[in-house]
Amino acid sequence: MFLHGKLPFLLILLHAQLASLAIPTPSLVGDIIVAQADAFTQVANTIKTSIKTSVSDLASIVSALGTTLATNGASHGSVWNFNSISVAKTSLSNTRYSHTISWPKATTWINWSTYKGDGVNLGAWLEQEQNYDPNWWNKYAPDAADEWTFCETLGSQCGPVLEARYASFITTADIDKMAAQGINTLRIPTTYAAWIKIPGSQLYSGNQQAYLKTISTYAIQKYGMHVIIGLHSLPGGVNSLGIGEAFGHDAWFFNTTNLEYSFKAIDAILSFISASGVPQGYTIAPINEASDNFAGFATAAGLTANGTSWINTYITGVLNRIAKVDKRIPVMLQDCFLGETYWSPFYATGTNLVIDSHIYFFAAAGVYANYVSPAICGQAAYSAGDAKFPVFIGEWSLQTLYNNTLAGRKTIHDTQVYAYQKYVSGGAFWNAKMVNNTGTVSGEGVLSDYWSWELLADAGVVTKSLNSSYC
């Protein structure tokens, strides 16, 4: 936090000088004006020197961490704004289309520009979210709002409770079930505590890597699946949400200590991949849904220009670290709800980078389940951006804001799977499991009916053949 010391005082002093200069003054006090002008010049020069020195110091610090301080956040591309999409008028149709897609196996190094992923997220496994299994959560810490507080509440018992969770929530039987439906990609979120221990952090560091190795190696070697390892949280917090570290935590931004810890987590992931025996089976996703302006979260206002620069500083360091191990390991940059075109100008053509966009309709204004399918087709095409970098829809689900129906789920499912592989590099359904039979939706059913891939497969909504696609 390099501007938190001297500069605020200087700004206050500058404000006082400006206020004085703005007041009309008689010629009798002309000498005072001259003195004030001289003072203003001195203060302004001091501020410039202070900023220059501070930025220089920060640049030196991040350089020592293996990256370059980015200051070009304002030079981003166009923002992903679905309010400005122009599409031809369409008529609702009862016709549904069948598609048979041959999903590739990732037996060699993949190119996200040509690879098509039919994926599932393994969330609420190596990172915890209360809403995905509330009965389990409430058994241990009913008043905890996030994993940080969950472990803080349990104290020494957090470890045993989470170790049991890691061993049981996702098993190889779940991977068998996914493979039977043609799934070829797994997106696996983790906390940074799976990779590093940080003094004072309440997140649990245990045997997450061992469980991850068992599941990912099985998926890669037996079924040719590709695994995206995600850092869902970063030290200090990336978005003031429980998934970013803990509610109210956003100190990852502009903090070199937390940046250094983040790079240590990346180094640990690279060591894990290198030792796996199947390094071609992995992509690294270093950050998720970051926001340094929580009031604007999930909108164009959620990330400032300075926040963008800090993320670019981090991603550049990640790319540099990967280059020292193997440049063929792709980086998946979550777009912070801003789209591929926003990030496109920052990275050179040919960078082994794929943009991760998240598309949900459960909170989108005015979206009805029986009208959403045409929007899916148009939005998928728009999501490709300027095509400089491939795009993967890293999270999507079936719930819409209004009038959800159980019978309508297959059309919404099949349309998304088809559209995301047609226009971009595919997508990953969120989530493999949701054990929540009390959360309500508008219309029929409960949350699990629209957010649990395994329940959808059991209900015949997920099938290997897409026979109910709108586009």
C-alpha positions as CSV (number, residue, x, y, z in Angstrom):
1,M,0.0,0.0,0.0
2,F,2.6,2.4,-1.2
3,L,0.5,5.6,-1.2
4,H,-0.9,5.4,2.3
5,G,1.7,7.4,4.1
6,K,3.0,10.8,3.0
7,L,0.8,11.4,0.0
8,P,-2.6,12.0,1.8
9,F,-1.0,14.8,3.8
10,L,0.4,16.4,0.7
11,L,-3.0,16.2,-1.0
12,I,-4.6,18.0,2.0
13,L,-1.9,20.7,1.8
14,L,-2.4,21.0,-1.9
15,H,-6.1,21.4,-1.4
16,A,-5.6,24.2,1.1
17,Q,-3.3,26.0,-1.3
18,L,-5.8,25.6,-4.2
19,A,-8.6,26.9,-2.0
20,S,-6.5,30.0,-1.1
21,L,-5.6,30.7,-4.7
22,A,-9.3,30.5,-5.7
23,I,-10.3,33.4,-3.5
24,P,-10.3,36.9,-5.2
25,T,-7.6,39.0,-3.5
26,P,-7.0,42.8,-3.6
27,S,-3.7,44.1,-5.1
28,L,-2.6,45.0,-1.6
29,V,-1.8,41.4,-0.9
30,G,-0.1,40.6,-4.2
31,D,3.0,39.5,-2.4
32,I,0.9,36.9,-0.5
33,I,-0.3,35.5,-3.8
34,V,3.2,35.2,-5.1
35,A,4.2,33.4,-1.9
36,Q,1.2,31.1,-2.2
37,A,2.1,30.4,-5.8
38,D,5.6,29.5,-4.8
39,A,4.2,27.2,-2.1
40,F,1.9,25.6,-4.5
41,T,4.8,24.9,-6.9
42,Q,6.8,23.4,-4.1
43,V,4.0,21.2,-2.9
44,A,3.2,20.1,-6.5
45,N,6.8,19.2,-7.1
46,T,7.0,17.3,-3.8
47,I,3.9,15.3,-4.8
48,K,5.3,14.5,-8.2
49,T,8.5,13.4,-6.6
50,S,6.7,11.4,-3.9
51,I,4.5,9.6,-6.5
52,K,7.5,9.0,-8.8
53,T,9.5,7.6,-5.9
54,S,6.7,5.4,-4.6
55,V,5.9,4.0,-8.1
56,S,9.6,3.4,-8.6
57,D,9.8,1.6,-5.3
58,L,6.8,-0.5,-6.1
59,A,8.1,-1.3,-9.5
60,S,11.3,-2.5,-7.9
61,I,9.4,-4.7,-5.4
62,V,7.3,-6.4,-8.1
63,S,10.3,-6.8,-10.3
64,A,12.0,-8.7,-7.6
65,L,8.8,-10.9,-7.5
66,G,9.3,-11.8,-11.2
67,T,6.8,-9.5,-12.8
68,T,6.4,-6.0,-14.3
69,L,4.3,-3.3,-12.6
70,A,1.4,-2.6,-15.0
71,T,0.1,1.0,-15.1
72,N,-2.0,0.7,-18.3
73,G,-5.3,-0.4,-16.8
74,A,-7.2,2.5,-18.5
75,S,-6.1,1.2,-21.9
76,H,-8.5,-1.7,-21.9
77,G,-10.7,-2.7,-24.8
78,S,-14.5,-2.4,-25.0
79,V,-16.4,-3.6,-22.0
80,W,-18.7,-6.6,-22.2
81,N,-22.1,-4.9,-22.3
82,F,-25.0,-7.0,-23.1
83,N,-27.3,-4.0,-23.1
84,S,-25.8,-2.9,-26.3
85,I,-26.1,-6.2,-28.2
86,S,-27.8,-5.8,-31.6
87,V,-29.4,-8.9,-32.9
88,A,-32.0,-9.7,-35.5
89,K,-35.6,-10.1,-34.4
90,T,-36.4,-13.7,-33.8
91,S,-39.7,-15.6,-33.4
92,L,-40.2,-18.2,-30.7
93,S,-40.3,-21.7,-32.2
94,N,-41.4,-25.0,-30.8
95,T,-38.8,-26.7,-33.0
96,R,-36.0,-28.3,-31.1
97,Y,-32.8,-29.5,-32.7
98,S,-30.6,-32.6,-32.1
99,H,-26.9,-32.4,-32.2
100,T,-24.3,-35.1,-31.8
101,I,-21.0,-33.6,-30.8
102,S,-17.7,-35.5,-30.7
103,W,-15.9,-34.0,-27.7
104,P,-12.2,-34.3,-28.0
105,K,-10.0,-36.2,-25.5
106,A,-7.1,-34.2,-24.1
107,T,-4.4,-36.8,-24.4
108,T,-1.8,-34.3,-25.6
109,W,-1.2,-30.6,-25.0
110,I,-4.4,-28.7,-25.9
111,N,-4.8,-25.5,-27.8
112,W,-7.8,-23.6,-26.4
113,S,-8.4,-22.0,-29.8
114,T,-9.3,-25.4,-31.2
115,Y,-10.2,-27.4,-28.1
116,K,-13.9,-27.8,-27.2
117,G,-14.7,-28.5,-23.6
118,D,-17.9,-30.0,-22.2
119,G,-17.2,-29.4,-18.6
120,V,-18.4,-29.6,-15.0
121,N,-17.2,-27.6,-12.0
122,L,-16.2,-29.5,-8.9
123,G,-17.0,-26.7,-6.6
124,A,-17.9,-26.9,-2.8
125,W,-15.3,-29.7,-2.6
126,L,-11.8,-28.2,-2.0
127,E,-13.4,-24.8,-1.3
128,Q,-16.6,-24.6,0.7
129,E,-19.8,-22.6,0.1
130,Q,-22.6,-22.8,2.5
131,N,-25.4,-22.8,0.0
132,Y,-24.3,-26.0,-1.8
133,D,-24.8,-28.3,1.2
134,P,-26.5,-26.3,4.0
135,N,-27.4,-29.3,6.1
136,W,-23.8,-30.4,6.3
137,W,-22.6,-26.8,6.9
138,N,-25.2,-26.1,9.6
139,K,-24.3,-29.3,11.4
140,Y,-20.9,-27.7,12.3
141,A,-21.1,-23.9,12.0
142,P,-24.7,-22.7,11.4
143,D,-23.7,-19.1,12.1
144,A,-20.7,-19.0,9.8
145,A,-21.1,-17.1,6.6
146,D,-18.0,-18.3,4.8
147,E,-15.3,-20.9,5.0
148,W,-12.9,-18.5,6.9
149,T,-15.5,-18.2,9.7
150,F,-16.5,-21.8,9.4
151,C,-12.9,-22.8,10.3
152,E,-12.6,-20.0,12.9
153,T,-15.7,-21.4,14.6
154,L,-14.5,-25.0,14.6
155,G,-11.0,-24.3,15.6
156,S,-8.9,-27.5,15.8
157,Q,-11.8,-29.5,14.5
158,C,-11.9,-27.8,11.2
159,G,-9.2,-30.0,9.8
160,P,-10.8,-33.3,10.5
161,V,-14.2,-32.1,9.3
162,L,-12.8,-30.8,6.0
163,E,-10.6,-33.8,5.5
164,A,-13.7,-36.0,5.7
165,R,-15.4,-33.7,3.2
166,Y,-12.5,-33.9,0.7
167,A,-12.6,-37.7,0.9
168,S,-16.4,-38.1,0.4
169,F,-17.9,-35.2,-1.6
170,I,-16.2,-36.0,-4.9
171,T,-14.9,-39.6,-5.7
172,T,-13.8,-41.5,-8.8
173,A,-17.4,-42.8,-9.1
174,D,-18.5,-39.2,-9.8
175,I,-15.9,-39.0,-12.6
176,D,-17.2,-42.2,-14.0
177,K,-20.7,-40.8,-14.1
178,M,-19.4,-37.6,-15.9
179,A,-17.4,-39.6,-18.4
180,A,-20.5,-41.7,-19.3
181,Q,-22.2,-38.5,-20.5
182,G,-19.2,-37.3,-22.5
183,I,-17.7,-34.8,-20.1
184,N,-14.2,-34.1,-21.1
185,T,-13.2,-31.1,-18.9
186,L,-13.2,-30.5,-15.1
187,R,-12.8,-27.1,-13.6
188,I,-11.7,-27.5,-10.0
189,P,-11.7,-24.5,-7.7
190,T,-9.3,-24.5,-4.7
191,T,-8.5,-22.0,-2.0
192,Y,-4.9,-20.7,-1.7
193,A,-4.7,-22.6,1.5
194,A,-4.5,-25.8,-0.6
195,W,-1.1,-24.6,-1.8
196,I,0.4,-22.4,0.9
197,K,0.1,-21.5,4.5
198,I,-0.2,-17.9,5.5
199,P,0.2,-16.6,9.1
200,G,-3.2,-15.5,10.4
201,S,-5.3,-17.0,7.7
202,Q,-8.2,-19.0,9.0
203,L,-8.5,-21.1,5.8
204,Y,-7.4,-24.7,6.3
205,S,-4.2,-26.1,4.8
206,G,-4.3,-29.9,4.7
207,N,-4.3,-32.7,2.2
208,Q,-6.2,-31.0,-0.6
209,Q,-3.4,-31.7,-3.0
210,A,-3.6,-35.4,-2.4
211,Y,-7.3,-35.5,-3.1
212,L,-6.9,-33.3,-6.1
213,K,-4.2,-35.6,-7.5
214,T,-6.3,-38.7,-7.0
215,I,-9.3,-37.3,-8.9
216,S,-7.4,-35.4,-11.6
217,T,-5.0,-38.2,-12.4
218,Y,-7.9,-40.6,-12.6
219,A,-9.8,-38.3,-14.9
220,I,-6.8,-37.6,-17.2
221,Q,-5.4,-41.0,-17.4
222,K,-8.6,-43.1,-17.7
223,Y,-10.8,-40.7,-19.7
224,G,-8.5,-38.2,-21.3
225,M,-10.2,-35.3,-19.5
226,H,-8.6,-31.9,-19.2
227,V,-8.4,-30.3,-15.7
228,I,-8.5,-26.6,-14.9
229,I,-7.0,-25.9,-11.5
230,G,-8.5,-22.7,-10.2
231,L,-7.4,-20.4,-7.4
232,H,-10.9,-19.3,-6.3
233,S,-9.4,-17.2,-3.5
234,L,-6.2,-15.2,-3.1
235,P,-4.5,-13.9,0.0
236,G,-6.2,-10.8,1.4
237,G,-9.4,-11.4,-0.6
238,V,-10.1,-10.5,-4.2
239,N,-13.8,-9.5,-4.1
240,S,-15.2,-9.0,-0.6
241,L,-17.1,-12.3,-0.9
242,G,-16.7,-15.6,0.9
243,I,-15.3,-17.2,-2.3
244,G,-12.5,-14.6,-2.6
245,E,-11.2,-15.4,1.0
246,A,-13.9,-14.1,3.3
247,F,-16.7,-11.6,3.4
248,G,-15.4,-8.0,3.5
249,H,-11.8,-9.0,2.5
250,D,-10.4,-7.2,-0.5
251,A,-6.8,-6.6,0.6
252,W,-5.3,-8.6,-2.3
253,F,-5.3,-5.5,-4.4
254,F,-2.3,-3.2,-4.3
255,N,-0.6,-5.3,-1.6
256,T,2.9,-6.6,-2.5
257,T,2.9,-9.1,0.4
258,N,-0.3,-10.7,-0.8
259,L,1.0,-10.6,-4.3
260,E,4.1,-12.5,-3.2
261,Y,2.0,-15.1,-1.4
262,S,-0.1,-15.5,-4.6
263,F,3.0,-16.2,-6.7
264,K,4.0,-18.8,-4.1
265,A,0.7,-20.5,-4.6
266,I,1.3,-20.5,-8.4
267,D,4.7,-22.0,-7.8
268,A,3.1,-24.7,-5.8
269,I,0.6,-25.4,-8.5
270,L,3.4,-25.6,-11.1
271,S,5.3,-28.1,-8.9
272,F,2.1,-30.1,-8.6
273,I,1.6,-30.2,-12.4
274,S,5.3,-30.9,-13.0
275,A,5.2,-33.9,-10.6
276,S,1.9,-35.2,-11.9
277,G,3.3,-37.3,-14.8
278,V,0.6,-35.8,-17.0
279,P,1.4,-32.0,-17.2
280,Q,-0.4,-31.8,-20.6
281,G,-3.7,-32.5,-18.7
282,Y,-3.8,-29.1,-16.9
283,T,-4.7,-25.4,-17.3
284,I,-4.1,-22.9,-14.5
285,A,-6.8,-20.4,-13.6
286,P,-5.0,-17.9,-11.3
287,I,-7.9,-15.6,-10.2
288,N,-11.6,-15.7,-10.0
289,E,-14.3,-12.9,-10.2
290,A,-12.0,-10.2,-8.9
291,S,-13.4,-6.8,-7.9
292,D,-11.8,-3.8,-6.2
293,N,-15.1,-2.0,-6.3
294,F,-17.6,-4.3,-4.6
295,A,-20.5,-1.8,-5.1
296,G,-20.3,-2.6,-8.8
297,F,-19.6,-6.3,-8.5
298,A,-20.5,-8.3,-11.6
299,T,-21.0,-5.1,-13.6
300,A,-18.6,-2.9,-15.7
301,A,-18.0,-0.8,-12.6
302,G,-16.7,-3.8,-10.5
303,L,-13.1,-3.3,-11.5
304,T,-11.3,0.0,-11.6
305,A,-8.4,0.9,-14.0
306,N,-6.0,0.6,-11.1
307,G,-7.5,-2.8,-10.2
308,T,-7.1,-3.9,-13.8
309,S,-3.4,-2.8,-13.7
310,W,-2.8,-4.9,-10.6
311,I,-4.4,-8.0,-12.2
312,N,-2.2,-7.5,-15.2
313,T,0.8,-7.2,-12.9
314,Y,-0.2,-10.5,-11.4
315,I,-1.0,-12.3,-14.7
316,T,2.3,-11.2,-16.2
317,G,4.1,-12.7,-13.3
318,V,2.1,-15.9,-13.6
319,L,3.0,-16.1,-17.3
320,N,6.7,-15.5,-16.5
321,R,6.7,-18.3,-13.9
322,I,5.0,-20.8,-16.3
323,A,7.5,-19.9,-19.0
324,K,10.3,-21.1,-16.8
325,V,8.5,-24.5,-16.4
326,D,6.6,-25.1,-19.6
327,K,5.0,-22.5,-21.9
328,R,2.5,-25.2,-23.1
329,I,0.6,-24.9,-19.8
330,P,-2.3,-22.5,-20.6
331,V,-3.4,-19.7,-18.4
332,M,-7.2,-19.1,-18.0
333,L,-7.9,-15.5,-17.0
334,Q,-11.4,-15.0,-15.5
335,D,-12.7,-11.8,-17.1
336,C,-14.3,-10.2,-14.0
337,F,-17.5,-9.9,-16.0
338,L,-15.9,-7.6,-18.5
339,G,-15.4,-9.8,-21.5
340,E,-12.6,-10.9,-23.8
341,T,-12.4,-7.6,-25.6
342,Y,-11.6,-5.8,-22.4
343,W,-8.5,-7.8,-21.8
344,S,-7.4,-8.3,-25.4
345,P,-5.2,-5.2,-25.7
346,F,-3.0,-6.1,-22.7
347,Y,-1.5,-9.3,-24.1
348,A,0.4,-10.1,-27.2
349,T,-1.1,-12.3,-29.9
350,G,0.1,-15.8,-29.4
351,T,0.1,-15.6,-25.6
352,N,-1.1,-19.0,-24.3
353,L,-4.1,-17.4,-22.7
354,V,-7.8,-18.3,-22.6
355,I,-10.5,-15.9,-21.2
356,D,-13.0,-17.4,-18.8
357,S,-16.5,-15.7,-18.9
358,H,-19.3,-16.6,-16.5
359,I,-22.9,-16.5,-17.8
360,Y,-25.9,-16.8,-15.5
361,F,-29.5,-15.9,-16.0
362,F,-30.8,-16.4,-12.5
363,A,-30.2,-12.7,-11.6
364,A,-30.5,-11.2,-15.1
365,A,-33.4,-8.6,-15.1
366,G,-36.5,-9.6,-17.0
367,V,-35.4,-13.2,-18.0
368,Y,-38.1,-15.8,-18.2
369,A,-37.3,-19.5,-18.6
370,N,-39.5,-19.9,-21.6
371,Y,-37.8,-17.0,-23.4
372,V,-34.2,-17.4,-22.5
373,S,-33.1,-19.9,-25.2
374,P,-32.9,-17.3,-28.1
375,A,-30.8,-15.1,-25.8
376,I,-28.4,-17.9,-25.1
377,C,-27.7,-18.3,-28.8
378,G,-27.1,-14.6,-29.3
379,Q,-25.1,-14.1,-26.1
380,A,-22.8,-17.1,-26.9
381,A,-21.9,-15.5,-30.3
382,Y,-21.3,-12.1,-28.6
383,S,-19.0,-13.7,-26.0
384,A,-16.4,-14.6,-28.5
385,G,-15.3,-11.0,-28.5
386,D,-12.7,-9.9,-31.0
387,A,-11.4,-13.5,-31.3
388,K,-7.8,-12.6,-30.4
389,F,-8.0,-15.0,-27.5
390,P,-10.2,-18.1,-27.1
391,V,-13.1,-17.9,-24.6
392,F,-14.4,-20.6,-22.3
393,I,-17.7,-20.2,-20.3
394,G,-16.2,-21.3,-17.0
395,E,-19.6,-21.2,-15.1
396,W,-23.2,-21.5,-16.2
397,S,-26.4,-23.0,-14.8
398,L,-30.0,-23.6,-15.6
399,Q,-31.9,-21.3,-13.3
400,T,-33.5,-18.2,-14.7
401,L,-35.0,-15.3,-12.8
402,Y,-38.7,-16.2,-13.5
403,N,-41.0,-19.1,-14.2
404,N,-38.5,-22.0,-14.1
405,T,-40.0,-25.3,-15.1
406,L,-38.7,-28.8,-14.7
407,A,-39.8,-29.8,-18.2
408,G,-38.0,-26.8,-19.7
409,R,-34.6,-27.6,-18.3
410,K,-33.4,-29.8,-21.1
411,T,-33.9,-27.2,-23.7
412,I,-32.0,-24.6,-21.6
413,H,-29.2,-27.2,-20.9
414,D,-28.8,-28.4,-24.5
415,T,-29.0,-25.0,-25.9
416,Q,-26.1,-23.8,-23.7
417,V,-23.9,-26.8,-24.3
418,Y,-24.4,-26.5,-28.1
419,A,-24.1,-22.7,-28.3
420,Y,-20.9,-22.6,-26.1
421,Q,-19.1,-25.1,-28.3
422,K,-20.3,-23.6,-31.5
423,Y,-19.3,-20.0,-30.8
424,V,-16.5,-20.3,-28.1
425,S,-14.4,-23.1,-26.6
426,G,-17.2,-24.7,-24.6
427,G,-18.2,-24.3,-21.0
428,A,-18.4,-25.9,-17.6
429,F,-21.6,-26.4,-15.7
430,W,-21.7,-25.1,-12.1
431,N,-21.9,-27.4,-10.2
432,A,-21.2,-31.1,-10.0
433,K,-23.3,-31.3,-6.9
434,M,-25.7,-29.1,-5.0
435,V,-27.4,-30.6,-2.0
436,N,-29.9,-28.0,-1.3
437,N,-33.6,-29.0,-1.3
438,T,-34.8,-26.0,0.7
439,G,-33.7,-23.1,-1.5
440,T,-36.6,-22.0,-3.6
441,V,-36.7,-20.7,-7.2
442,S,-39.4,-18.8,-9.2
443,G,-41.5,-21.6,-10.6
444,E,-41.1,-25.3,-10.1
445,G,-38.7,-27.2,-8.0
446,V,-35.8,-26.2,-5.7
447,L,-32.2,-25.0,-6.2
448,S,-30.8,-28.4,-6.6
449,D,-33.0,-29.1,-9.6
450,Y,-31.2,-26.4,-11.6
451,W,-27.7,-26.4,-10.1
452,S,-26.7,-30.0,-9.5
453,W,-25.2,-31.7,-12.6
454,E,-25.6,-35.2,-11.1
455,L,-29.3,-34.7,-10.3
456,L,-29.8,-33.4,-13.8
457,A,-28.1,-36.5,-15.2
458,D,-30.3,-38.7,-13.0
459,A,-33.4,-36.9,-14.3
460,G,-32.4,-37.3,-17.9
461,V,-31.8,-33.6,-18.5
462,V,-28.1,-34.2,-19.1
463,T,-27.7,-36.8,-21.9
464,K,-24.8,-37.6,-24.3
465,S,-27.0,-36.6,-27.2
466,L,-28.3,-33.0,-27.3
467,N,-31.9,-33.5,-28.6
468,S,-33.6,-30.4,-27.4
469,S,-31.4,-27.4,-28.5
470,Y,-33.1,-24.2,-29.5
471,C,-30.3,-23.2,-31.9
